[in-house]
Amino acid sequence: MGKGALRIADAVTWLRILLLPVIWFYALVGDGRIVGAGLIALGVTDFLDGVIARRVGQASPAGARLDLTADTLVLLSAVAWIGMLHPDVVGENAALIAAAFLVYLVAVGIGILGFRRLPNLRLYSSRLAGGLLYAAAVITLITGRNARLLVALALGAFIFSCAETAVGELLFSVADANMGSVLLERRRRADISTVHASGMASRQRSQAPTANVVGSKASPINSIPTAATPTPNDRRP
């Protein structure tokens, strides 16, 4: 049952990937509302594959890599769709978009060069950035309006999450971990190191030889009574 459920989760992820060419077609013909609706469908499949995988209480490294690949393709496609259908959004946020891609490339480059894989530290900031980017893209594509504040917040959150990913990779030498936050992970590891050091010190004290204290061992007392020296009166015949 577990393996079957995991295969279903992977199938949902593959569905997300296969939907991309269809949405690309509508983006090329300039139908922003269909593209926005398709982006919502992509978000639903992203939610479903995670729910299905968690229901079985197992984790598949191959499934996680597939999911990360799908998320990356969706992210890059959504940015391209916004640029094609709403170039004014790109023009107004050119500096933020350039900074976002630069920090993103740094984080990805560290993961590929150092660990031969895309980085996936499962950070809270990454989830927040993903949600904001989805919301900004969907609102812009469906309504046709430039959600300036939301776009700026989404790009700022994305820059922060990419920077935190790069810092996490460099600090902890991992590209795949369930950290939540770099600060939390650093504090957690510091606490573990403190507990480990305390345990080592306690073991060393318990194994140390006990020193003999001078005068702590009393002289043995002879249990046999010693005969008293005879007095002159005792020497009578």
Order of alpha helices (4+ residues) and beta strands (2+ residues): alpha-alpha-alpha-alpha-alpha-alpha-alpha-alpha
